[in-house]
């Protein structure tokens, strides 16, 4: 899998992630293994995704 694929997944919301203060990206491992219909159970993470974190 390419780096571009991961960035596309981030943009489309297929994986959940956060950006660190230094600008690095951290992807939540459990989002890599869930089905496309799965929803997060963490409202804090959902809010970060809405903000484009």
Secondary structure, DSSP 8 states (H G I E B T S, - for coil): --HHHHHHHHHHTSS-EEE-TTS-EEE-HHHHSS-TT---S-HHHHHHHHHT-
